[in-house]
Amino acid sequence: MKGLPSQPGRPQIKSRSQIDARGRPGFPGVIRRARRKHTRAIISSFLRDSGMHQGRLFIAMVFLLFGLSFSASATTLPSGFVETTVASGIASPTAMAIAPDGRIFVCSQTGALRVIKNGVLLATPFLTLSVDSIGERGLLGVAFDPHFNLNHFIYLYYTVPGTPAHNRVIRFTANGDVVFAGSGRVILELNSLSAATNHNGGAVHFGPDGKLYIAVGDNANGSNAQNLSNLLGKILRLNSDGTVPPDNPFAQSTTARHEIWALGLRNPFTFAFRGATSFMYINDVGQSTWEEINLGQAAANYGWPATEGPTTNRAYRSPVYYYGHNAGCAITGGTFYSPGTPNFPSSYIGKYFFWRLLLRVYSNAGSLNSSGQ
């Protein structure tokens, strides 16, 4: 499905983009430069008169790419939409999650987990971790336990400083808007990292099965993605306490790591589930040719580094959608629009929004649809 065209009449958000010194794209209207370098504003797009609470329902489509310095031009929105700044003054935001009560928790690459409450960025961070934030390392992922209202658990993915450094998944307990002191519990220690500071992945989400899914990059070493004895270049699946579910595809293996759910990925920086279903799309950042959206499936092998983009090799699973760098740069985020109470037009429901150079919306038959065809 190379280079799928825009569907007729499909609303899209288009605007010009700046490229930073490293050749990476900016996302106008989503992350804007504030007064301080490496400070960003979180922008929400929603229908007029929808109210801020409903606007939060779609804030998950806003993706924060850290380490960029660019000036953003105004966004051209579809008719009937407006754009509102939710918060500004967050240093190098990388990921965010929305609590059941509507608070927005935002990861700062440098280690602070910031809280936006009632439309205000709180001065005191929820917590500040000691992290290695060189390159693409740092505080990279956040997720709320499915039973957060009862147990108040928050899960984070971050890079632990050291020689060598490594990434970690850790759980904390919330005490209102700050962490309960001493509540940290390590859920998973990932493999030691090489001197390469890129391809860390970092997205964490709970699936509808109540399991914690973790996206891990290959640490800029493609062979890691096919090596079942380590956790790099994979999607992992754990119980909320860090134990391995017995139905994981490699749970009974005597050689493979039992945490592995899928493999063959380069840098799955983000992924998303469609509403309360198990339907998952994984966004894998490509190397020199293709950016990929892959259908998440247990035991799937997406082929990196043997293949990038589409493949006829039946040992590997081809992406459901891919695009070349002539059509955009790194895929950095994606989300399904499946709210309990829709406030966007009905044509948006069930659609998958993903970020590259422009925001794209695909879901019609013949392009990227609910069956992943």
N, C-alpha and C positions, 0 to 999 in steps of 0.2 A: 504494500500500500504506500509506495514511495510518493512523497510530496503531495499528500491529499490536498485538494483545493478547498477553498472556503465554500461552504454550502450557501446556495442562493438565499438571501433574506436572513442569514444567520447574523445576529448582532455580534460585533467584535469590538474590542477596545484597541485602538491603534494610536500610536504616537511615535515621534522620533525617539531615537535612543542614542546615548553616548557610549563610547567604548573606552575603558580605562587603559592605563599604561600596560597592563598585562593582556590586553586584547579581550577582556571579558565585558559582557554587555550590561548596561544599566537598565532598569525597569521603570520608566517614567510613570508617575502617578502612584507608585507603590512604595518606593523608598526614595525619599527626597533628602537632599543634603541640607542640614541645618547650619547653625552658625559655627559649630565646632567641627573640625575634621573628624571623620569616622563617626559622626552622629547622624541618626536617621529618624525620620518620622514615619509612623505607621498610618497608612491611609486605608479607609474603608469606602467602597463604592456600594451604594444602595439606592433604592427607589425613593423619590421624593415623598415626604410625609410618612415614611415607614417607621421612624423612631429609631433612636440609637440602639435599643435592646434588639430589635430585629436586624439592625445593621451588623450586630455582633455575630448573628447566625451565619453570615457570609464572610466574616473577617478571616476565616481559615483559608480563603483563596489568596490572601495577601502573603507573599513569600519574601523573606528577608535574606538577601545575599550579603554576607559580611565582607569587609575588607575593600569595598569599592569607594572611590572618590570621583564623583561625577555630578554634573548639574543636570537636572531633569526639566524637560519642557512640559507644558500642560498636557494633560490627557484628554483625548477626544472620547467622550462617553456616548453610549447609545441614548436615544431619546428617552426622557423620563427618569434618567439616573442623575444623581449628584455625587460629589466626592467630599468626604469629610476627614479631616485629620483627627485621628483617635488619640495619638500621643506623639511627642517628639522628645529629643534629648536622650535617646538610648544609644549607647556606644556599641557599634558593630553588632546589631542583632542578627541572630542566626536561625532561630526557630521560635515557635510559640504554640501555646495550647490554651483552650478556653475552659475554665472551671465550670462545673454545673451551675454555679450561682452567677455566671456571667463575667467574673473577673478574667482578665487576660494575663497570662504569665509569659514573659518574653525572655529568652536566653540572650545574654550578651556574651560575645565570644571571649571576652576577658574574664568571665567567671561569675558575673552577677546575674541572678534571676530576678527580673524586675516585675512589678505587679501594676497593672492598670485597673483601677477600681472606680466605678461610677464615672468613667470618662476621664479620670485623673491618674497620671503616673505618680505612684507613691514615692516619696523621697527615700524611704528605707527599703533596700532590696529584701526580697524574701530570704535570700542567703547570698553569700559571696564565697565561691570556691577558689582554692588555689589551683590554677590550671596552666598548662603549657598552651599558649595561644599563638605560637609561631605558625606562619603559613595558614593552612586550613584547619589547624587544631584549635581546641578550646572547648567551651560549653556549647554543645551542638544539638541537643535534643531534650524534649520535655514531654511527659505524658502523665495524665491523671489516672489513678486506679479506677476501674469500673465502679467500685464501691467507695469512692472518695467521700461521699457524704457521711459514711459510717466510720471509715478507718483513716481518712485524711492523708492518704499516701500519695506522694509525688515521685516520679521516676525521672532521673536525669542521665544523660550520656555526655561524658566529658573526657578530656585528655589529661591524664595524671602526669605531672612533671617527674623527670627522673632520667637516669642513664642506664637503659633506654627508657623513653616515655612509653606509655600505653594508654589505651582508651578503657573506660570503665562505665558500667551501668550501676547506678546507686539509687537507693530509695530513701526518702526523707518523710517525716510526718509534719504536716502543717499545724501551726498553732495560730489560727487566724491568718493574718497577712505576713507572718514570718515563720521561720522554721522552728520546730520544737527542738531545743538544744540537745545535742547528743543522740538524736534519733537516726542518724545516718546508718544504713545497712547496705553493704556491698552486695549486689545481685549477681554481677558477672565481671570478671577481669578478662579483658581481651588480650590477644597476643602482643608481645613487645613490638614496637615500631622501629623501622629503620631510620636512617637520617632523612629520608623523604618526609616532608611535612604535609603532603597532599593525599587525597583519596582516603578520607577517614569515614565517609558516610555520616551517620549520626542520628538519623530519624528513628524515633521510637513511638509506637502506637499500640494500644490494645485492640485486638480483633474482637469480633462479636462472640467468639468462643471463650472470651475471658483470658486469653493468652497474650503475653507481651511479645511483640514482633520488633526486631532490632535490625536496622540496615547498617552493614559494615563495608567500608571500602577496602580495596586491595592493597593499600599502602604503596601505590605506584609500582607494584610488582605483580604483573599479570598472572604469574604462575600460582600465586596465592589463591586465586579465584577457583582453581580446579583442585586444589590440595585439600582433601577432606580431613587432614590432621590438624588444620588450623581454622580459625573463624573469620579470616579476612576474605573480602569479596563475596560475602554471603548475606542471606536473610536468615536470622536466627529466630527461634520460637521457644519461649520459656513460660513456666508458670509464674504467677505474680511473686512467689517467694524465691525465684531463681532456680528451682528444680526443673528437670527436663520432663515434659509431658511424655507419657509412654507411647503415644501415637505419632511422635515425631518420626520422619521417614528413616532416620539413621539411629534411632534410639536403641536398637538391638545390635548395632554394628560393633565389631571388636577392633576396628581400625579408624573409623570416622568419628569426629566429634559429634556427640549426641544432640547438641544444641542446634545443629544445622537444619534448616527447613528448605532452603533453595540455594543454588550456587551459580558460579559463572558470571559474576557481576563485577563491573569495574569500579564505579563509584555511585552507588544508589543513594544519592544525597537525600531524596525524599520518596515517600510512597503514601498511598491513601487507600482506605476502604470506602466502599459505596454505602453510606448510611449504616444500617445495622446488619448488612449482609456480609458474607465472606468474600465478596468480589473485590479484588485488590489490583491496583495498577502500581508498578514500580518504575520510577524514573531513573534511568541509568545514564550517567554522563559519559559521552563517547570520547574517543581519542582524536583521530584525525579525519574521520569520515562521517559517522552516523551518531545521532542522539536517539535514545530508545525509550519507548513506553512498553513495558512488559506486563503480561498477565501473570499475577502471582499465583503459583501453584506449588503444592508440596512436592519436593524432590525434583523440581524443574532445574534444568541446567541451561543457562542462557548463553553459554558458549564462549564467553571471554576467557582468555585472549585469543582463542583459535578463530573466533568470528566476531565481527562487529556489524550490527545491523541485520538485514535479512540473511537467511542461510537455508540451503537445501539439505544440510546434514541432519538427518533424523535423530541424531544423538542430542541435538540442541533444539531449544525452543526459540523460534523467531519472535521478534517484537511484534506487537499488534499495531504499532505505529512507529515510524522513524522518519527523521529528516536529516538532510545534509547541512553542512555548515554554510553553504551558500544561501540557505533559507533561515538561518538563525544560529545562535550560539548555544552554550551549555543549557540543558534542561535543568531547571533549578527548583521546580515546585509543581504540584498538581493537587487538585481536590475535586471531589464530586459535589455537585449542588443537590443535596438531598435533605433539606431541613424538615423538621416536624411541622412547621408552619411556614409555608413558602411566602415570601414577599417579593420575589422576582416573577416575571411573566412565566406562564406555564411551559413555554418553550425551553426554559432553562432547567427544568426539573430533571434530574438524573444525568445531566451533562457533566462531562469531565473538563475542567479548566486546567490548563497547564501553562507554565511560563517558559518562554525562550526569549527571543528578541522582542516578540509581541505576545500579548495574551491571546490564546487561541481557544476556541470552543468547538469540540467535535463530539458527535454522538449519533449522527444519522446513519442509516443503512448505507453501506458502501464506503463509509469512513470509519471512525472509531466509535463503536456502538457497545451496547450493554453486554453483548455476547463476546466481545473481544475479537470480532472478525475483521 
